[in-house]
């Protein structure tokens, strides 16, 4: 895996919004602290999903074009759903009490 590919994927606009969309979809399914934070669009949790999703097993390799660029479309919606579900307890542990507004 290339950390460059992972970093590029994390900063890819469309990967970010797709990761956020997956988190929002999952937040609509549950009634817990993290779901409420995602639904309120609190700072932090959605970005954490993007970071962790980009670091998922094999994800950066899958998106890597082999020429120093990445393509977010190589990551399927099913990939993002599985990553978001797997990362849910990790992100929830990062924000157990919610976020204090700025």
C-alpha positions in Angstrom: 0.0 0.0 0.0 1.2 3.5 -0.8 0.7 6.1 1.9 0.7 8.6 -0.9 -2.4 6.9 -2.4 -4.1 6.8 1.0 -3.4 10.5 1.6 -4.6 11.4 -1.9 -7.7 9.4 -1.4 -8.4 11.1 1.9 -8.1 14.5 0.3 -10.2 13.6 -2.8 -13.3 15.8 -2.7 -15.6 13.1 -4.1 -14.3 10.4 -1.7 -14.9 12.8 1.1 -18.5 13.5 0.2 -19.2 9.8 -0.6 -17.8 8.8 2.8 -19.9 11.5 4.5 -23.0 10.3 2.6 -22.4 6.7 3.8 -22.1 8.0 7.4 -25.3 10.0 7.1 -27.1 7.0 5.7 -25.9 4.8 8.6 -26.8 7.6 11.1 -30.4 7.5 9.9 -30.5 3.8 10.9 -29.5 4.2 14.5 -30.2 6.2 17.6 -26.9 6.7 19.4 -24.6 9.6 20.2 -22.6 9.3 17.1 -25.7 9.1 14.9 -27.0 12.3 16.5 -23.6 14.0 15.8 -23.6 13.0 12.2 -27.2 14.1 11.7 -26.4 17.5 13.3 -23.3 17.7 11.0 -21.0 18.2 14.0 -17.4 18.9 13.1 -15.1 15.9 13.3 -17.0 12.6 13.0 -17.6 12.8 9.2 -13.9 13.7 8.7 -12.9 10.8 10.9 -14.9 8.4 8.7 -13.1 9.8 5.6 -9.7 9.3 7.2 -10.4 5.8 8.4 -12.2 4.8 5.2 -9.2 5.9 3.2 -7.0 3.8 5.5 -9.2 0.7 5.1 -7.6 -2.6 4.1 -6.7 -2.6 0.4 -8.7 0.6 -0.3 -5.7 2.8 -1.2 -4.4 0.1 -3.4 -7.8 -0.3 -5.1 -8.0 3.4 -5.9 -4.3 3.7 -7.0 -4.0 4.3 -10.8 -0.3 3.3 -10.7 0.8 6.7 -12.0 0.8 8.8 -8.9 -3.0 9.5 -9.0 -6.0 7.9 -7.4 -9.6 7.3 -8.7 -12.3 7.3 -6.1 -14.7 5.6 -8.5 -12.7 2.4 -8.0 -14.1 2.3 -4.4 -17.6 1.0 -4.6 -20.6 2.1 -2.5 -20.5 -1.4 -1.0 -16.9 -0.8 0.0 -17.8 2.5 1.6 -20.8 0.9 3.4 -18.6 -1.9 4.8 -15.9 0.5 5.9 -18.3 2.9 7.5 -20.0 0.0 9.4 -16.6 -1.4 10.5 -15.4 2.1 11.6 -18.6 3.1 13.4 -17.4 1.9 16.9 -14.0 3.4 16.4 -15.4 6.8 15.5 -18.0 6.6 18.3 -15.2 6.0 20.8 -13.4 9.2 19.6 -16.5 11.3 20.3 -18.3 9.8 23.3 -19.6 13.0 24.7 -20.2 14.9 21.5 -18.4 17.9 20.3 -18.3 21.3 21.9 -19.3 24.0 19.4 -16.6 26.5 18.4 
